Amino acid sequence: MDIQTIMLLVFIFIIAAFLGIELISKVPSQLHTPLMSGTNAISGITIVGAIAATQMNSFLAVNGTGSVAADIFGIIFGFLAIFFATVNVIGGYFVTDRMLGMFKKKGDN
């Protein structure tokens, strides 16, 4: 990967992080539960994409079409992406369940 591509990806990452912080800070507290549910759905899509990317990297590693270092690098980062996206989804569902539990009446189980 050349330096221009890396700089473009870093620029996109910084802009996405800035926009994410700005958007999340403007969300009223009443909308956090629906926002968390939507975020969990997006993270589920991220898991599917990470699985597909890891599968493709392992396919390339087996067929020997790429460099060994790049293939191993891709597989490791693919598994890390799967792991962190899964942690995000599971944690999001626990947080959503806990937040919805705050709206239940005392006698409800």
N, C-alpha and C positions, 0 to 999 in steps of 0.2 A: 504494500500500500504506500502510495507516495505521500509526501508531506502536505500537499494541497487537500487531499481527501481527508487526512487526519484532522487538519485545521477546520475543514467544513463540518466534520462530525462533532468536534469539540464545540464549535460555535452553535450548532443545533442543540447540543446538550445543555449549554449554558442558557440559551434562550428558553428552552423547555423548562428548565429548573426555575428560572425567573418567573415565567408565566404561571407555572404551577403554584409557586408561593403566593403570587398576587391573587390568583383565583381562590385558593383555599382560604386566605385571610379575609376575603370578602363574603364568605358563605355564612349566613345566619345560623344560629345553633339549632333552629327547628329543621333545617334541611340536612343536617349531618348524617342522619340515619339513611335517607334515600341516596345521598351522595356516596355513602359507604357501600351500599348495595350495588350501585352502578360501578363503583371502583372494583368491587369483587368480580363482577362480570368481565370487566376489562382485563383483570389479572388472570382470569381463567383463559381468556384468549391468548394472553402472554405465555401461559403454560403450553398451550397447543403449539404456538410458534416456536418456543424453545425446544420442544420435543422434535418438531420437524427439522429445525436447524441442527440439532445434535445428531439426529438420524442421518441427515445429509453429510455431515462431517465424518461420521463413522463410516458411511458408505464410500466416501472419497478416500478415507484412510485405508480401507480394505482393498480398494481397486488400485491404489497407488497413483492416482491422478494428480495429487498435489504434493507439496513438500511435507515431510514427516513432522517437522516442528509446527507448521501451520495447522496440520490436521489435529495433532495432540492439543495444541492451544485452543482450537475451536471446540473440541470435545470437552475439555475441562471447563471452558466458559459456558458451554451449553448446559452442562450438568449444574453449574453454579446458578445459571439463569432459571433452570427448572426448580432447584431447591429454594431460591429466594422468592420466586413467584408463588410457589406452593405455601411457604411460610406466610406470605402476604395474604393469600386467599384465606387460609385457616384462621389467622389472626383477625382478619376483617370480619369473618363470620362470627367469631367469638365476641368481638366488640359490638357488632350489630345486634347480636342476641342480648347482650348485657344492656345496651341502650334501649332496646324494645322492652326489656324487663322492667325498666324504670317507669314505663307508662302503664303497667298493670296495676290493678287495685290490690290492696293488701290481702284480701281473701282469695284471690285467684292464684292458681298454681300453674 
